[in-house]
């Protein structure tokens, strides 16, 4: 029984880690550009005033500010999943990813404004450190997998061939 569990864990473990790495990478890839876009929007007077209030907010209020975009965009994500379940792949994916991108942009900006304040909450600082460690472990596991290494080698060979063609 233990041997079967171990085999299943090895078989299913990497695809799960790969999916988790893909989600983390997507979130991280979107985080900075969307945060920058939101910073530019922050130059608008009304947004600037809201951001100033947010910067001065106590830790619990700063944390509660994350509920606004999450709860506001949750119905859109649910509709996206519902559309997917009804066979509307393109529309469902578009609605879901659109809500995800907007939510990531807003959360990235809120985090940029409130990071120092939130880190004063000991449990939040510990949770953040746990997340950073998890992200690092997932990336390290994926990057050490033979399939990743092979894909990296292929990509390097393709880039080299393209460089040669350009010359």
C-alpha positions as CSV (number, residue, x, y, z in Angstrom):
1,X,0.0,0.0,0.0
2,X,2.8,2.4,1.0
3,X,4.6,1.6,-2.3
4,X,1.5,2.4,-4.4
5,X,1.0,5.7,-2.5
6,X,4.6,6.6,-3.1
7,X,4.4,5.8,-6.8
8,X,1.1,7.9,-7.2
9,X,2.7,10.7,-5.3
10,X,5.7,10.7,-7.6
11,X,3.5,10.5,-10.7
12,X,1.0,13.2,-9.7
13,X,3.4,15.3,-7.6
14,X,5.3,16.9,-10.4
15,X,2.3,18.0,-12.6
16,X,0.8,19.6,-9.5
17,X,4.1,21.4,-8.7
18,X,4.4,22.4,-12.3
19,X,0.8,23.8,-12.3
20,X,1.5,25.6,-9.0
21,X,4.8,27.0,-10.5
22,X,2.9,28.2,-13.6
23,X,0.3,30.0,-11.4
24,X,3.0,31.6,-9.2
25,X,5.0,32.6,-12.3
26,X,1.9,34.1,-14.0
27,X,1.0,36.1,-10.8
28,X,4.6,37.2,-10.4
29,X,5.0,38.1,-14.1
30,X,1.8,40.2,-13.9
31,X,2.5,41.7,-10.5
32,X,5.2,44.3,-11.3
33,X,3.8,45.6,-14.7
34,X,0.3,45.8,-13.3
35,X,1.6,47.4,-10.1
36,X,3.4,50.0,-12.3
37,X,0.2,50.6,-14.3
38,X,-1.7,51.1,-11.1
39,X,1.0,53.5,-9.8
40,X,0.5,55.6,-13.0
41,X,-3.3,55.6,-12.3
42,X,-2.4,56.7,-8.8
43,X,-1.4,60.1,-10.3
44,X,-5.1,60.9,-10.7
45,X,-6.2,63.2,-7.8
46,X,-9.0,61.0,-6.4
47,X,-6.8,57.9,-6.5
48,X,-3.9,59.8,-5.0
49,X,-6.1,60.8,-2.0
50,X,-7.3,57.2,-1.6
51,X,-3.7,56.0,-1.7
52,X,-2.7,58.5,0.9
53,X,-5.4,57.3,3.2
54,X,-4.4,53.7,2.6
55,X,-0.7,54.4,3.4
56,X,-1.8,55.8,6.8
57,X,-4.2,53.0,7.6
58,X,-3.6,50.8,10.6
59,X,-2.5,47.2,9.8
60,X,-6.0,45.6,10.2
61,X,-7.6,48.2,8.0
62,X,-4.9,47.8,5.4
63,X,-5.5,44.0,5.5
64,X,-9.2,44.5,5.1
65,X,-8.6,46.6,2.0
66,X,-7.7,43.4,0.2
67,X,-11.3,42.1,0.7
68,X,-12.7,44.9,-1.6
69,X,-11.1,43.7,-4.9
70,X,-11.4,40.0,-3.9
71,X,-15.1,40.2,-3.1
72,X,-15.8,42.6,-6.0
73,X,-14.2,40.4,-8.6
74,X,-15.3,37.0,-7.2
75,X,-18.7,37.1,-9.1
76,X,-16.8,37.6,-12.4
77,X,-14.5,34.7,-11.7
78,X,-17.6,32.5,-10.9
79,X,-19.3,33.6,-14.1
80,X,-16.1,32.8,-16.0
81,X,-16.1,29.3,-14.5
82,X,-19.8,28.9,-15.2
83,X,-19.2,29.9,-18.8
84,X,-16.4,27.3,-19.0
85,X,-18.8,24.7,-17.6
86,X,-21.3,25.5,-20.3
87,X,-18.8,25.0,-23.1
88,X,-17.9,28.7,-23.8
89,X,-14.2,28.2,-23.5
90,X,-13.0,31.5,-25.0
91,X,-15.5,33.7,-23.3
92,X,-15.2,31.9,-19.9
93,X,-11.4,32.0,-20.0
94,X,-11.5,35.6,-21.0
95,X,-13.8,36.6,-18.2
96,X,-11.9,34.6,-15.6
97,X,-8.5,35.8,-16.7
98,X,-9.7,39.4,-17.0
99,X,-11.0,39.3,-13.4
100,X,-7.7,37.7,-12.4
101,X,-5.6,40.4,-14.1
102,X,-7.6,43.3,-12.7
103,X,-7.5,41.7,-9.2
104,X,-3.8,41.2,-9.4
105,X,-3.3,44.8,-10.5
106,X,-5.3,46.1,-7.6
107,X,-3.7,43.8,-5.0
108,X,-0.2,44.6,-6.3
109,X,-0.9,48.3,-5.7
110,X,-2.5,47.8,-2.3
111,X,0.5,45.6,-1.3
112,X,3.0,48.2,-2.5
113,X,1.2,50.8,-0.4
114,X,0.7,48.7,2.7
115,X,3.6,46.2,2.8
116,X,5.5,47.9,5.7
117,X,2.3,48.3,7.7
118,X,1.2,44.7,7.1
119,X,4.6,43.4,8.2
120,X,3.9,44.8,11.6
121,X,1.4,42.0,12.0
122,X,3.6,39.1,13.2
123,X,1.4,36.4,11.8
124,X,1.2,38.2,8.4
125,X,5.0,38.5,8.3
126,X,5.3,34.8,9.1
127,X,2.7,33.9,6.4
128,X,4.5,36.1,3.9
129,X,7.9,34.5,4.7
130,X,6.2,31.0,4.4
131,X,4.8,32.0,0.9
132,X,8.2,33.3,-0.2
133,X,9.8,30.0,0.9
134,X,7.1,28.0,-0.8
135,X,7.5,29.9,-4.0
136,X,11.3,29.4,-3.9
137,X,10.9,25.6,-3.2
138,X,8.4,25.2,-6.0
139,X,10.6,27.0,-8.5
140,X,13.7,25.0,-7.4
141,X,11.8,21.7,-7.7
142,X,10.6,22.6,-11.2
143,X,14.0,23.9,-12.4
144,X,15.7,20.7,-11.2
145,X,13.3,18.4,-13.0
146,X,14.8,16.7,-16.1
147,X,11.9,17.9,-18.3
148,X,12.6,21.5,-17.3
149,X,16.3,21.1,-17.9
150,X,15.7,19.5,-21.3
151,X,13.2,22.2,-22.3
152,X,15.8,24.9,-21.2
153,X,18.5,23.2,-23.3
154,X,16.1,23.1,-26.4
155,X,15.2,26.7,-25.9
156,X,18.9,27.7,-25.7
157,X,19.6,25.7,-28.9
158,X,16.7,27.4,-30.7
159,X,17.9,30.8,-29.6
160,X,21.4,30.0,-30.8
161,X,20.0,28.8,-34.2
162,X,18.0,32.0,-34.5
163,X,21.1,34.1,-33.7
164,X,23.0,32.3,-36.4
165,X,20.2,32.9,-38.9
166,X,20.1,36.6,-38.2
167,X,23.8,36.9,-39.0
